[in-house]
Amino acid sequence: GVMLGLGETREELIELFADVRETGCGILTLGQYLRPSPKHIEVQRFVPPAEFAELKLSAERAGIATVFAGPWVRSSYHAGEVAHGLAV
């Protein structure tokens, strides 16, 4: 899983998608980083939902079979269903 909003560029994400695919990973989650406390790194920007949809398509085009992307998506998003072949 990858948390967005920490200053990453679109180019870095496209490169990341290719790198992830080359590892053989077939599931990717993309979510919004939310600062848990003032002691943690600040959010650089909030990613709009439409951009999450575009990034999902880019990751799928890069060859990643299952991609979940959205502000509230976390690495465990629907993990049980996906692991047991019950795609959501």
PDB file of N, CA, C and O in Angstrom:
ATOM      1  N   GLY A   1       0.811  -1.185   0.000  1.00  0.00           N
ATOM      2  CA  GLY A   1       0.000   0.000   0.000  1.00  0.00           C
ATOM      3  C   GLY A   1       0.854   1.249   0.000  1.00  0.00           C
ATOM      4  O   GLY A   1       1.974   1.254   0.511  1.00  0.00           O
ATOM      5  N   VAL A   2       0.312   2.307  -0.580  1.00  0.00           N
ATOM      6  CA  VAL A   2       1.020   3.577  -0.675  1.00  0.00           C
ATOM      7  C   VAL A   2       0.099   4.688  -0.158  1.00  0.00           C
ATOM      8  O   VAL A   2      -1.069   4.771  -0.538  1.00  0.00           O
ATOM      9  N   MET A   3       0.640   5.523   0.702  1.00  0.00           N
ATOM     10  CA  MET A   3      -0.090   6.688   1.187  1.00  0.00           C
ATOM     11  C   MET A   3       0.334   7.893   0.354  1.00  0.00           C
ATOM     12  O   MET A   3       1.524   8.144   0.169  1.00  0.00           O
ATOM     13  N   LEU A   4      -0.646   8.628  -0.142  1.00  0.00           N
ATOM     14  CA  LEU A   4      -0.394   9.794  -0.984  1.00  0.00           C
ATOM     15  C   LEU A   4      -0.610  11.079  -0.202  1.00  0.00           C
ATOM     16  O   LEU A   4      -1.290  11.096   0.824  1.00  0.00           O
ATOM     17  N   GLY A   5      -0.017  12.154  -0.708  1.00  0.00           N
ATOM     18  CA  GLY A   5      -0.170  13.455  -0.079  1.00  0.00           C
ATOM     19  C   GLY A   5       1.061  13.899   0.674  1.00  0.00           C
ATOM     20  O   GLY A   5       1.006  14.811   1.498  1.00  0.00           O
ATOM     21  N   LEU A   6       2.188  13.237   0.382  1.00  0.00           N
ATOM     22  CA  LEU A   6       3.437  13.548   1.076  1.00  0.00           C
ATOM     23  C   LEU A   6       4.462  14.219   0.165  1.00  0.00           C
ATOM     24  O   LEU A   6       5.650  14.270   0.484  1.00  0.00           O
ATOM     25  N   GLY A   7       3.995  14.730  -0.965  1.00  0.00           N
ATOM     26  CA  GLY A   7       4.902  15.439  -1.857  1.00  0.00           C
ATOM     27  C   GLY A   7       5.338  14.644  -3.067  1.00  0.00           C
ATOM     28  O   GLY A   7       6.187  15.103  -3.831  1.00  0.00           O
ATOM     29  N   GLU A   8       4.779  13.461  -3.260  1.00  0.00           N
ATOM     30  CA  GLU A   8       5.136  12.626  -4.406  1.00  0.00           C
ATOM     31  C   GLU A   8       4.639  13.282  -5.701  1.00  0.00           C
ATOM     32  O   GLU A   8       3.666  14.036  -5.693  1.00  0.00           O
ATOM     33  N   THR A   9       5.317  12.986  -6.802  1.00  0.00           N
ATOM     34  CA  THR A   9       4.887  13.489  -8.106  1.00  0.00           C
ATOM     35  C   THR A   9       4.184  12.380  -8.876  1.00  0.00           C
ATOM     36  O   THR A   9       4.337  11.198  -8.568  1.00  0.00           O
ATOM     37  N   ARG A  10       3.420  12.772  -9.869  1.00  0.00           N
ATOM     38  CA  ARG A  10       2.744  11.783 -10.724  1.00  0.00           C
ATOM     39  C   ARG A  10       3.785  10.886 -11.402  1.00  0.00           C
ATOM     40  O   ARG A  10       3.587   9.676 -11.505  1.00  0.00           O
ATOM     41  N   GLU A  11       4.883  11.471 -11.861  1.00  0.00           N
ATOM     42  CA  GLU A  11       5.941  10.695 -12.510  1.00  0.00           C
ATOM     43  C   GLU A  11       6.515   9.640 -11.566  1.00  0.00           C
ATOM     44  O   GLU A  11       6.777   8.511 -11.979  1.00  0.00           O
ATOM     45  N   GLU A  12       6.710  10.004 -10.312  1.00  0.00           N
ATOM     46  CA  GLU A  12       7.206   9.040  -9.330  1.00  0.00           C
ATOM     47  C   GLU A  12       6.210   7.899  -9.145  1.00  0.00           C
ATOM     48  O   GLU A  12       6.603   6.739  -9.013  1.00  0.00           O
ATOM     49  N   LEU A  13       4.933   8.228  -9.136  1.00  0.00           N
ATOM     50  CA  LEU A  13       3.915   7.191  -8.960  1.00  0.00           C
ATOM     51  C   LEU A  13       3.863   6.252 -10.157  1.00  0.00           C
ATOM     52  O   LEU A  13       3.739   5.041  -9.980  1.00  0.00           O
ATOM     53  N   ILE A  14       3.956   6.783 -11.365  1.00  0.00           N
ATOM     54  CA  ILE A  14       3.951   5.943 -12.562  1.00  0.00           C
ATOM     55  C   ILE A  14       5.152   4.993 -12.529  1.00  0.00           C
ATOM     56  O   ILE A  14       5.022   3.814 -12.857  1.00  0.00           O
ATOM     57  N   GLU A  15       6.305   5.504 -12.138  1.00  0.00           N
ATOM     58  CA  GLU A  15       7.499   4.662 -12.010  1.00  0.00           C
ATOM     59  C   GLU A  15       7.297   3.609 -10.922  1.00  0.00           C
ATOM     60  O   GLU A  15       7.697   2.456 -11.082  1.00  0.00           O
ATOM     61  N   LEU A  16       6.678   4.013  -9.821  1.00  0.00           N
ATOM     62  CA  LEU A  16       6.387   3.083  -8.729  1.00  0.00           C
ATOM     63  C   LEU A  16       5.481   1.948  -9.198  1.00  0.00           C
ATOM     64  O   LEU A  16       5.709   0.790  -8.850  1.00  0.00           O
ATOM     65  N   PHE A  17       4.448   2.277  -9.993  1.00  0.00           N
ATOM     66  CA  PHE A  17       3.534   1.245 -10.481  1.00  0.00           C
ATOM     67  C   PHE A  17       4.294   0.194 -11.287  1.00  0.00           C
ATOM     68  O   PHE A  17       4.056  -1.003 -11.130  1.00  0.00           O
ATOM     69  N   ALA A  18       5.200   0.638 -12.144  1.00  0.00           N
ATOM     70  CA  ALA A  18       5.999  -0.300 -12.939  1.00  0.00           C
ATOM     71  C   ALA A  18       6.893  -1.144 -12.033  1.00  0.00           C
ATOM     72  O   ALA A  18       7.025  -2.351 -12.237  1.00  0.00           O
ATOM     73  N   ASP A  19       7.499  -0.518 -11.043  1.00  0.00           N
ATOM     74  CA  ASP A  19       8.365  -1.247 -10.105  1.00  0.00           C
ATOM     75  C   ASP A  19       7.575  -2.287  -9.322  1.00  0.00           C
ATOM     76  O   ASP A  19       8.033  -3.414  -9.135  1.00  0.00           O
ATOM     77  N   VAL A  20       6.389  -1.905  -8.868  1.00  0.00           N
ATOM     78  CA  VAL A  20       5.534  -2.832  -8.114  1.00  0.00           C
ATOM     79  C   VAL A  20       5.175  -4.025  -8.994  1.00  0.00           C
ATOM     80  O   VAL A  20       5.253  -5.171  -8.553  1.00  0.00           O
ATOM     81  N   ARG A  21       4.787  -3.759 -10.223  1.00  0.00           N
ATOM     82  CA  ARG A  21       4.419  -4.837 -11.149  1.00  0.00           C
ATOM     83  C   ARG A  21       5.590  -5.778 -11.380  1.00  0.00           C
ATOM     84  O   ARG A  21       5.408  -6.994 -11.437  1.00  0.00           O
ATOM     85  N   GLU A  22       6.787  -5.225 -11.513  1.00  0.00           N
ATOM     86  CA  GLU A  22       7.975  -6.066 -11.759  1.00  0.00           C
ATOM     87  C   GLU A  22       8.285  -6.992 -10.599  1.00  0.00           C
ATOM     88  O   GLU A  22       8.943  -8.015 -10.790  1.00  0.00           O
ATOM     89  N   THR A  23       7.826  -6.659  -9.402  1.00  0.00           N
ATOM     90  CA  THR A  23       8.062  -7.547  -8.253  1.00  0.00           C
ATOM     91  C   THR A  23       7.126  -8.750  -8.274  1.00  0.00           C
ATOM     92  O   THR A  23       7.332  -9.723  -7.548  1.00  0.00           O
ATOM     93  N   GLY A  24       6.083  -8.673  -9.126  1.00  0.00           N
ATOM     94  CA  GLY A  24       5.096  -9.742  -9.165  1.00  0.00           C
ATOM     95  C   GLY A  24       3.896  -9.470  -8.276  1.00  0.00           C
ATOM     96  O   GLY A  24       2.983 -10.292  -8.190  1.00  0.00           O
ATOM     97  N   CYS A  25       3.892  -8.326  -7.619  1.00  0.00           N
ATOM     98  CA  CYS A  25       2.769  -7.954  -6.764  1.00  0.00           C
ATOM     99  C   CYS A  25       1.545  -7.701  -7.627  1.00  0.00           C
ATOM    100  O   CYS A  25       1.627  -6.979  -8.620  1.00  0.00           O
ATOM    101  N   GLY A  26       0.415  -8.283  -7.263  1.00  0.00           N
ATOM    102  CA  GLY A  26      -0.798  -8.135  -8.044  1.00  0.00           C
ATOM    103  C   GLY A  26      -1.873  -7.297  -7.385  1.00  0.00           C
ATOM    104  O   GLY A  26      -2.936  -7.083  -7.967  1.00  0.00           O
ATOM    105  N   ILE A  27      -1.607  -6.811  -6.159  1.00  0.00           N
ATOM    106  CA  ILE A  27      -2.595  -6.007  -5.436  1.00  0.00           C
ATOM    107  C   ILE A  27      -1.910  -4.738  -4.934  1.00  0.00           C
ATOM    108  O   ILE A  27      -0.846  -4.799  -4.316  1.00  0.00           O
ATOM    109  N   LEU A  28      -2.530  -3.589  -5.205  1.00  0.00           N
ATOM    110  CA  LEU A  28      -1.982  -2.306  -4.758  1.00  0.00           C
ATOM    111  C   LEU A  28      -3.102  -1.470  -4.153  1.00  0.00           C
ATOM    112  O   LEU A  28      -4.202  -1.399  -4.702  1.00  0.00           O
ATOM    113  N   THR A  29      -2.816  -0.838  -3.020  1.00  0.00           N
ATOM    114  CA  THR A  29      -3.752   0.110  -2.428  1.00  0.00           C
ATOM    115  C   THR A  29      -3.122   1.490  -2.443  1.00  0.00           C
ATOM    116  O   THR A  29      -1.930   1.644  -2.177  1.00  0.00           O
ATOM    117  N   LEU A  30      -3.935   2.494  -2.758  1.00  0.00           N
ATOM    118  CA  LEU A  30      -3.513   3.892  -2.763  1.00  0.00           C
ATOM    119  C   LEU A  30      -4.477   4.670  -1.886  1.00  0.00           C
ATOM    120  O   LEU A  30      -5.674   4.711  -2.171  1.00  0.00           O
ATOM    121  N   GLY A  31      -3.975   5.289  -0.819  1.00  0.00           N
ATOM    122  CA  GLY A  31      -4.831   6.041   0.095  1.00  0.00           C
ATOM    123  C   GLY A  31      -4.232   7.387   0.446  1.00  0.00           C
ATOM    124  O   GLY A  31      -3.078   7.671   0.125  1.00  0.00           O
ATOM    125  N   GLN A  32      -5.013   8.200   1.098  1.00  0.00           N
ATOM    126  CA  GLN A  32      -4.579   9.520   1.528  1.00  0.00           C
ATOM    127  C   GLN A  32      -3.863   9.419   2.868  1.00  0.00           C
ATOM    128  O   GLN A  32      -4.397   8.850   3.820  1.00  0.00           O
ATOM    129  N   TYR A  33      -2.654   9.972   2.944  1.00  0.00           N
ATOM    130  CA  TYR A  33      -1.969  10.070   4.229  1.00  0.00           C
ATOM    131  C   TYR A  33      -2.722  11.069   5.097  1.00  0.00           C
ATOM    132  O   TYR A  33      -3.053  12.168   4.651  1.00  0.00           O
ATOM    133  N   LEU A  34      -2.989  10.682   6.330  1.00  0.00           N
ATOM    134  CA  LEU A  34      -3.613  11.557   7.309  1.00  0.00           C
ATOM    135  C   LEU A  34      -2.695  11.641   8.519  1.00  0.00           C
ATOM    136  O   LEU A  34      -2.335  10.619   9.102  1.00  0.00           O
ATOM    137  N   ARG A  35      -2.330  12.816   8.885  1.00  0.00           N
ATOM    138  CA  ARG A  35      -1.395  13.042   9.991  1.00  0.00           C
ATOM    139  C   ARG A  35      -2.015  12.566  11.307  1.00  0.00           C
ATOM    140  O   ARG A  35      -3.024  13.120  11.743  1.00  0.00           O
ATOM    141  N   PRO A  36      -1.430  11.550  11.945  1.00  0.00           N
ATOM    142  CA  PRO A  36      -2.029  11.014  13.169  1.00  0.00           C
ATOM    143  C   PRO A  36      -1.919  11.941  14.383  1.00  0.00           C
ATOM    144  O   PRO A  36      -2.761  11.895  15.281  1.00  0.00           O
ATOM    145  N   SER A  37      -0.880  12.781  14.408  1.00  0.00           N
ATOM    146  CA  SER A  37      -0.702  13.701  15.533  1.00  0.00           C
ATOM    147  C   SER A  37       0.235  14.826  15.098  1.00  0.00           C
ATOM    148  O   SER A  37       0.895  14.713  14.065  1.00  0.00           O
ATOM    149  N   PRO A  38       0.298  15.888  15.858  1.00  0.00           N
ATOM    150  CA  PRO A  38       1.216  16.985  15.511  1.00  0.00           C
ATOM    151  C   PRO A  38       2.687  16.571  15.493  1.00  0.00           C
ATOM    152  O   PRO A  38       3.518  17.288  14.935  1.00  0.00           O
ATOM    153  N   LYS A  39       3.019  15.442  16.086  1.00  0.00           N
ATOM    154  CA  LYS A  39       4.403  14.962  16.095  1.00  0.00           C
ATOM    155  C   LYS A  39       4.798  14.301  14.775  1.00  0.00           C
ATOM    156  O   LYS A  39       5.981  14.060  14.535  1.00  0.00           O
ATOM    157  N   HIS A  40       3.815  14.007  13.916  1.00  0.00           N
ATOM    158  CA  HIS A  40       4.069  13.306  12.657  1.00  0.00           C
ATOM    159  C   HIS A  40       4.210  14.285  11.490  1.00  0.00           C
ATOM    160  O   HIS A  40       3.885  15.466  11.607  1.00  0.00           O
ATOM    161  N   ILE A  41       4.697  13.772  10.380  1.00  0.00           N
ATOM    162  CA  ILE A  41       4.894  14.569   9.173  1.00  0.00           C
ATOM    163  C   ILE A  41       3.567  15.186   8.738  1.00  0.00           C
ATOM    164  O   ILE A  41       2.520  14.540   8.786  1.00  0.00           O
ATOM    165  N   GLU A  42       3.632  16.444   8.313  1.00  0.00           N
ATOM    166  CA  GLU A  42       2.425  17.142   7.853  1.00  0.00           C
ATOM    167  C   GLU A  42       1.979  16.643   6.490  1.00  0.00           C
ATOM    168  O   GLU A  42       2.797  16.204   5.681  1.00  0.00           O
ATOM    169  N   VAL A  43       0.674  16.712   6.239  1.00  0.00           N
ATOM    170  CA  VAL A  43       0.113  16.424   4.921  1.00  0.00           C
ATOM    171  C   VAL A  43       0.547  17.558   3.990  1.00  0.00           C
ATOM    172  O   VAL A  43       0.366  18.733   4.312  1.00  0.00           O
ATOM    173  N   GLN A  44       1.115  17.207   2.845  1.00  0.00           N
ATOM    174  CA  GLN A  44       1.511  18.218   1.870  1.00  0.00           C
ATOM    175  C   GLN A  44       0.334  18.665   1.016  1.00  0.00           C
ATOM    176  O   GLN A  44       0.230  19.834   0.645  1.00  0.00           O
ATOM    177  N   ARG A  45      -0.558  17.717   0.707  1.00  0.00           N
ATOM    178  CA  ARG A  45      -1.758  18.058  -0.047  1.00  0.00           C
ATOM    179  C   ARG A  45      -2.777  16.930   0.084  1.00  0.00           C
ATOM    180  O   ARG A  45      -2.429  15.775   0.332  1.00  0.00           O
ATOM    181  N   PHE A  46      -4.038  17.297  -0.089  1.00  0.00           N
ATOM    182  CA  PHE A  46      -5.102  16.320  -0.108  1.00  0.00           C
ATOM    183  C   PHE A  46      -5.407  15.989  -1.560  1.00  0.00           C
ATOM    184  O   PHE A  46      -5.676  16.879  -2.367  1.00  0.00           O
ATOM    185  N   VAL A  47      -5.364  14.714  -1.884  1.00  0.00           N
ATOM    186  CA  VAL A  47      -5.565  14.244  -3.252  1.00  0.00           C
ATOM    187  C   VAL A  47      -7.062  14.163  -3.525  1.00  0.00           C
ATOM    188  O   VAL A  47      -7.792  13.522  -2.769  1.00  0.00           O
ATOM    189  N   PRO A  48      -7.533  14.810  -4.603  1.00  0.00           N
ATOM    190  CA  PRO A  48      -8.960  14.757  -4.918  1.00  0.00           C
ATOM    191  C   PRO A  48      -9.393  13.372  -5.390  1.00  0.00           C
ATOM    192  O   PRO A  48      -8.592  12.651  -5.985  1.00  0.00           O
ATOM    193  N   PRO A  49     -10.647  12.984  -5.137  1.00  0.00           N
ATOM    194  CA  PRO A  49     -11.135  11.668  -5.558  1.00  0.00           C
ATOM    195  C   PRO A  49     -10.921  11.376  -7.044  1.00  0.00           C
ATOM    196  O   PRO A  49     -10.604  10.244  -7.407  1.00  0.00           O
ATOM    197  N   ALA A  50     -11.087  12.367  -7.897  1.00  0.00           N
ATOM    198  CA  ALA A  50     -10.895  12.149  -9.337  1.00  0.00           C
ATOM    199  C   ALA A  50      -9.456  11.743  -9.649  1.00  0.00           C
ATOM    200  O   ALA A  50      -9.216  10.946 -10.556  1.00  0.00           O
ATOM    201  N   GLU A  51      -8.515  12.280  -8.910  1.00  0.00           N
ATOM    202  CA  GLU A  51      -7.112  11.906  -9.124  1.00  0.00           C
ATOM    203  C   GLU A  51      -6.852  10.473  -8.673  1.00  0.00           C
ATOM    204  O   GLU A  51      -6.072   9.756  -9.300  1.00  0.00           O
ATOM    205  N   PHE A  52      -7.502  10.052  -7.585  1.00  0.00           N
ATOM    206  CA  PHE A  52      -7.379   8.651  -7.174  1.00  0.00           C
ATOM    207  C   PHE A  52      -7.886   7.732  -8.283  1.00  0.00           C
ATOM    208  O   PHE A  52      -7.277   6.700  -8.561  1.00  0.00           O
ATOM    209  N   ALA A  53      -8.997   8.102  -8.917  1.00  0.00           N
ATOM    210  CA  ALA A  53      -9.550   7.295 -10.016  1.00  0.00           C
ATOM    211  C   ALA A  53      -8.565   7.224 -11.184  1.00  0.00           C
ATOM    212  O   ALA A  53      -8.392   6.163 -11.784  1.00  0.00           O
ATOM    213  N   GLU A  54      -7.924   8.341 -11.508  1.00  0.00           N
ATOM    214  CA  GLU A  54      -6.933   8.362 -12.593  1.00  0.00           C
ATOM    215  C   GLU A  54      -5.721   7.496 -12.245  1.00  0.00           C
ATOM    216  O   GLU A  54      -5.203   6.771 -13.094  1.00  0.00           O
ATOM    217  N   LEU A  55      -5.280   7.578 -10.999  1.00  0.00           N
ATOM    218  CA  LEU A  55      -4.125   6.786 -10.580  1.00  0.00           C
ATOM    219  C   LEU A  55      -4.451   5.298 -10.584  1.00  0.00           C
ATOM    220  O   LEU A  55      -3.599   4.475 -10.919  1.00  0.00           O
ATOM    221  N   LYS A  56      -5.674   4.951 -10.215  1.00  0.00           N
ATOM    222  CA  LYS A  56      -6.107   3.548 -10.273  1.00  0.00           C
ATOM    223  C   LYS A  56      -5.981   3.030 -11.704  1.00  0.00           C
ATOM    224  O   LYS A  56      -5.444   1.945 -11.924  1.00  0.00           O
ATOM    225  N   LEU A  57      -6.468   3.793 -12.672  1.00  0.00           N
ATOM    226  CA  LEU A  57      -6.363   3.390 -14.077  1.00  0.00           C
ATOM    227  C   LEU A  57      -4.912   3.276 -14.521  1.00  0.00           C
ATOM    228  O   LEU A  57      -4.558   2.349 -15.249  1.00  0.00           O
ATOM    229  N   SER A  58      -4.076   4.204 -14.091  1.00  0.00           N
ATOM    230  CA  SER A  58      -2.655   4.150 -14.453  1.00  0.00           C
ATOM    231  C   SER A  58      -1.984   2.902 -13.896  1.00  0.00           C
ATOM    232  O   SER A  58      -1.175   2.271 -14.576  1.00  0.00           O
ATOM    233  N   ALA A  59      -2.320   2.548 -12.660  1.00  0.00           N
ATOM    234  CA  ALA A  59      -1.744   1.349 -12.045  1.00  0.00           C
ATOM    235  C   ALA A  59      -2.223   0.094 -12.770  1.00  0.00           C
ATOM    236  O   ALA A  59      -1.450  -0.840 -12.982  1.00  0.00           O
ATOM    237  N   GLU A  60      -3.495   0.076 -13.148  1.00  0.00           N
ATOM    238  CA  GLU A  60      -4.019  -1.074 -13.893  1.00  0.00           C
ATOM    239  C   GLU A  60      -3.347  -1.172 -15.269  1.00  0.00           C
ATOM    240  O   GLU A  60      -3.008  -2.266 -15.721  1.00  0.00           O
ATOM    241  N   ARG A  61      -3.162  -0.042 -15.921  1.00  0.00           N
ATOM    242  CA  ARG A  61      -2.472  -0.035 -17.219  1.00  0.00           C
ATOM    243  C   ARG A  61      -1.031  -0.511 -17.092  1.00  0.00           C
ATOM    244  O   ARG A  61      -0.470  -1.067 -18.036  1.00  0.00           O
ATOM    245  N   ALA A  62      -0.434  -0.293 -15.925  1.00  0.00           N
ATOM    246  CA  ALA A  62       0.934  -0.754 -15.687  1.00  0.00           C
ATOM    247  C   ALA A  62       0.984  -2.260 -15.458  1.00  0.00           C
ATOM    248  O   ALA A  62       2.065  -2.846 -15.392  1.00  0.00           O
ATOM    249  N   GLY A  63      -0.189  -2.887 -15.337  1.00  0.00           N
ATOM    250  CA  GLY A  63      -0.241  -4.334 -15.196  1.00  0.00           C
ATOM    251  C   GLY A  63      -0.551  -4.859 -13.813  1.00  0.00           C
ATOM    252  O   GLY A  63      -0.430  -6.060 -13.572  1.00  0.00           O
ATOM    253  N   ILE A  64      -0.944  -3.997 -12.901  1.00  0.00           N
ATOM    254  CA  ILE A  64      -1.313  -4.452 -11.562  1.00  0.00           C
ATOM    255  C   ILE A  64      -2.777  -4.893 -11.615  1.00  0.00           C
ATOM    256  O   ILE A  64      -3.658  -4.109 -11.967  1.00  0.00           O
ATOM    257  N   ALA A  65      -3.020  -6.140 -11.267  1.00  0.00           N
ATOM    258  CA  ALA A  65      -4.339  -6.751 -11.467  1.00  0.00           C
ATOM    259  C   ALA A  65      -5.439  -6.165 -10.592  1.00  0.00           C
ATOM    260  O   ALA A  65      -6.552  -5.945 -11.070  1.00  0.00           O
ATOM    261  N   THR A  66      -5.151  -5.910  -9.331  1.00  0.00           N
ATOM    262  CA  THR A  66      -6.169  -5.426  -8.397  1.00  0.00           C
ATOM    263  C   THR A  66      -5.668  -4.143  -7.756  1.00  0.00           C
ATOM    264  O   THR A  66      -4.634  -4.133  -7.089  1.00  0.00           O
ATOM    265  N   VAL A  67      -6.411  -3.060  -7.963  1.00  0.00           N
ATOM    266  CA  VAL A  67      -6.018  -1.755  -7.418  1.00  0.00           C
ATOM    267  C   VAL A  67      -7.215  -1.141  -6.706  1.00  0.00           C
ATOM    268  O   VAL A  67      -8.298  -1.016  -7.277  1.00  0.00           O
ATOM    269  N   PHE A  68      -7.004  -0.762  -5.453  1.00  0.00           N
ATOM    270  CA  PHE A  68      -7.994  -0.015  -4.688  1.00  0.00           C
ATOM    271  C   PHE A  68      -7.401   1.365  -4.444  1.00  0.00           C
ATOM    272  O   PHE A  68      -6.277   1.471  -3.952  1.00  0.00           O
ATOM    273  N   ALA A  69      -8.124   2.413  -4.776  1.00  0.00           N
ATOM    274  CA  ALA A  69      -7.607   3.769  -4.630  1.00  0.00           C
ATOM    275  C   ALA A  69      -8.702   4.702  -4.159  1.00  0.00           C
ATOM    276  O   ALA A  69      -9.790   4.731  -4.734  1.00  0.00           O
ATOM    277  N   GLY A  70      -8.424   5.459  -3.124  1.00  0.00           N
ATOM    278  CA  GLY A  70      -9.370   6.436  -2.605  1.00  0.00           C
ATOM    279  C   GLY A  70      -8.852   7.016  -1.303  1.00  0.00           C
ATOM    280  O   GLY A  70      -7.935   6.465  -0.694  1.00  0.00           O
ATOM    281  N   PRO A  71      -9.432   8.121  -0.876  1.00  0.00           N
ATOM    282  CA  PRO A  71      -8.936   8.795   0.327  1.00  0.00           C
ATOM    283  C   PRO A  71      -8.911   7.931   1.585  1.00  0.00           C
ATOM    284  O   PRO A  71      -8.023   8.086   2.423  1.00  0.00           O
ATOM    285  N   TRP A  72      -9.874   7.027   1.725  1.00  0.00           N
ATOM    286  CA  TRP A  72      -9.966   6.219   2.943  1.00  0.00           C
ATOM    287  C   TRP A  72      -9.408   4.815   2.782  1.00  0.00           C
ATOM    288  O   TRP A  72      -9.506   4.011   3.708  1.00  0.00           O
ATOM    289  N   VAL A  73      -8.831   4.501   1.641  1.00  0.00           N
ATOM    290  CA  VAL A  73      -8.269   3.166   1.396  1.00  0.00           C
ATOM    291  C   VAL A  73      -6.986   2.999   2.210  1.00  0.00           C
ATOM    292  O   VAL A  73      -6.148   3.898   2.274  1.00  0.00           O
ATOM    293  N   ARG A  74      -6.858   1.834   2.824  1.00  0.00           N
ATOM    294  CA  ARG A  74      -5.657   1.489   3.586  1.00  0.00           C
ATOM    295  C   ARG A  74      -5.150   0.147   3.087  1.00  0.00           C
ATOM    296  O   ARG A  74      -5.834  -0.525   2.316  1.00  0.00           O
ATOM    297  N   SER A  75      -3.965  -0.250   3.515  1.00  0.00           N
ATOM    298  CA  SER A  75      -3.338  -1.469   2.994  1.00  0.00           C
ATOM    299  C   SER A  75      -4.166  -2.718   3.260  1.00  0.00           C
ATOM    300  O   SER A  75      -4.044  -3.704   2.533  1.00  0.00           O
ATOM    301  N   SER A  76      -4.991  -2.692   4.270  1.00  0.00           N
ATOM    302  CA  SER A  76      -5.817  -3.862   4.582  1.00  0.00           C
ATOM    303  C   SER A  76      -7.202  -3.794   3.937  1.00  0.00           C
ATOM    304  O   SER A  76      -8.064  -4.620   4.238  1.00  0.00           O
ATOM    305  N   TYR A  77      -7.419  -2.833   3.067  1.00  0.00           N
ATOM    306  CA  TYR A  77      -8.731  -2.591   2.459  1.00  0.00           C
ATOM    307  C   TYR A  77      -9.258  -3.840   1.771  1.00  0.00           C
ATOM    308  O   TYR A  77      -8.675  -4.296   0.787  1.00  0.00           O
ATOM    309  N   HIS A  78     -10.344  -4.393   2.270  1.00  0.00           N
ATOM    310  CA  HIS A  78     -10.965  -5.607   1.730  1.00  0.00           C
ATOM    311  C   HIS A  78      -9.975  -6.776   1.629  1.00  0.00           C
ATOM    312  O   HIS A  78     -10.128  -7.641   0.767  1.00  0.00           O
ATOM    313  N   ALA A  79      -8.981  -6.804   2.489  1.00  0.00           N
ATOM    314  CA  ALA A  79      -7.935  -7.823   2.409  1.00  0.00           C
ATOM    315  C   ALA A  79      -8.494  -9.240   2.504  1.00  0.00           C
ATOM    316  O   ALA A  79      -8.067 -10.117   1.752  1.00  0.00           O
ATOM    317  N   GLY A  80      -9.412  -9.476   3.386  1.00  0.00           N
ATOM    318  CA  GLY A  80      -9.974 -10.817   3.541  1.00  0.00           C
ATOM    319  C   GLY A  80     -10.691 -11.285   2.286  1.00  0.00           C
ATOM    320  O   GLY A  80     -10.513 -12.419   1.840  1.00  0.00           O
ATOM    321  N   GLU A  81     -11.502 -10.401   1.722  1.00  0.00           N
ATOM    322  CA  GLU A  81     -12.231 -10.764   0.515  1.00  0.00           C
ATOM    323  C   GLU A  81     -11.295 -11.053  -0.656  1.00  0.00           C
ATOM    324  O   GLU A  81     -11.472 -12.025  -1.390  1.00  0.00           O
ATOM    325  N   VAL A  82     -10.302 -10.195  -0.809  1.00  0.00           N
ATOM    326  CA  VAL A  82      -9.355 -10.375  -1.921  1.00  0.00           C
ATOM    327  C   VAL A  82      -8.536 -11.658  -1.728  1.00  0.00           C
ATOM    328  O   VAL A  82      -8.333 -12.417  -2.675  1.00  0.00           O
ATOM    329  N   ALA A  83      -8.071 -11.892  -0.504  1.00  0.00           N
ATOM    330  CA  ALA A  83      -7.255 -13.066  -0.224  1.00  0.00           C
ATOM    331  C   ALA A  83      -8.017 -14.360  -0.477  1.00  0.00           C
ATOM    332  O   ALA A  83      -7.426 -15.371  -0.856  1.00  0.00           O
ATOM    333  N   HIS A  84      -9.323 -14.328  -0.269  1.00  0.00           N
ATOM    334  CA  HIS A  84     -10.127 -15.529  -0.458  1.00  0.00           C
ATOM    335  C   HIS A  84     -10.828 -15.567  -1.803  1.00  0.00           C
ATOM    336  O   HIS A  84     -11.738 -16.368  -2.015  1.00  0.00           O
ATOM    337  N   GLY A  85     -10.397 -14.690  -2.721  1.00  0.00           N
ATOM    338  CA  GLY A  85     -10.948 -14.716  -4.071  1.00  0.00           C
ATOM    339  C   GLY A  85     -12.356 -14.163  -4.191  1.00  0.00           C
ATOM    340  O   GLY A  85     -13.047 -14.409  -5.180  1.00  0.00           O
ATOM    341  N   LEU A  86     -12.772 -13.427  -3.195  1.00  0.00           N
ATOM    342  CA  LEU A  86     -14.113 -12.838  -3.198  1.00  0.00           C
ATOM    343  C   LEU A  86     -13.996 -11.366  -3.589  1.00  0.00           C
ATOM    344  O   LEU A  86     -14.321 -10.476  -2.802  1.00  0.00           O
ATOM    345  N   ALA A  87     -13.534 -11.124  -4.799  1.00  0.00           N
ATOM    346  CA  ALA A  87     -13.287  -9.758  -5.248  1.00  0.00           C
ATOM    347  C   ALA A  87     -14.477  -8.871  -4.989  1.00  0.00           C
ATOM    348  O   ALA A  87     -15.627  -9.272  -5.172  1.00  0.00           O
ATOM    349  N   VAL A  88     -14.185  -7.658  -4.559  1.00  0.00           N
ATOM    350  CA  VAL A  88     -15.244  -6.689  -4.243  1.00  0.00           C
ATOM    351  C   VAL A  88     -15.469  -5.738  -5.378  1.00  0.00           C
ATOM    352  O   VAL A  88     -16.322  -4.856  -5.284  1.00  0.00           O
TER     353      VAL A  88
END
